[in-house]
């Protein structure tokens, strides 16, 4: 009962259990954080709006994105993954979400920012339904912890629309 | 070297009844581990409730050797979720983020495009020939929680199976030579 093997076994089991409990408590402490993020997106310009040879609409746009996400960071946060998606519906699809731009915020000081950018990923519809369509721009964030449960949420900004004609 | 002599003595002095008791208790341990695993599969609704991250395509968020807890609910798949999926014909599951969702009006089925955070382009190169999107049946679960570094045990045991045999052999020896 007191051999080296038993002592090592007991020590390892105990330390693994304690580590697991500490990780769980760290994750639970994230719930105590009260969050108050804010964001604003302006579409500065629709660069071009075309129909592809395979008959899908494609658009390229330039945006000003500004946000203050500092209240989302806790001591248990490793990084914040944020992305801007355009959401709209078409006669064919009840919901379309297309991610236009994303970024990783590694620390709280970088969480208040302003960026002028064109869309990082191609905005291609499944079909030819974009002319004159209204769409929402949503800023999503995904809190990736050092350990434990991940949180995700978003801010929806409405009131954007595509031009009536291709250009 | 009295330790080796003691071990050999205890191996020689094993009786049948004691051996059977040991075998039954070993069997109980294995089956209760299996019960826990199957129970987790039911609770999370996913075929593999825990996966190990094998590649660096989601860095710096998930590094190789981290463990992800999965959950699969009937909720629709939305952009930004981290999903684990299997490509037809490949057995290793891939953990990436959803960047595009197209949900049909009539059937409610979804077409989903994924991309690893650390990859430059989307996953169309990984999909099967001619496949442009993933459907719901490809997706095994959503990642909801994460533990760092714990998965290295699985990676080492898969890549160097000799360590697995040594570990199981040592545990077996410990159980057999115990005086209880």
Interface residues (C-beta under 8 A of the other chain):
Chain A: X1 X5 X9 X23 X27 X78 X79 X81 X83 X85 X89 X91 X92 X93 X94 X95 X96 X97 X98 X99 X102 X104 X106 X121 X126 X140 X142 X144 X145 X146 X147 X148 X149 X150 X152 X154
Chain B: X60 X61 X62 X76 X78 X79 X80 X81 X82 X97 X99 X100 X101 X102 X103 X104 X105 X108 X111 X117 X122 X143 X144 X145 X146 X147 X148 X174 X179
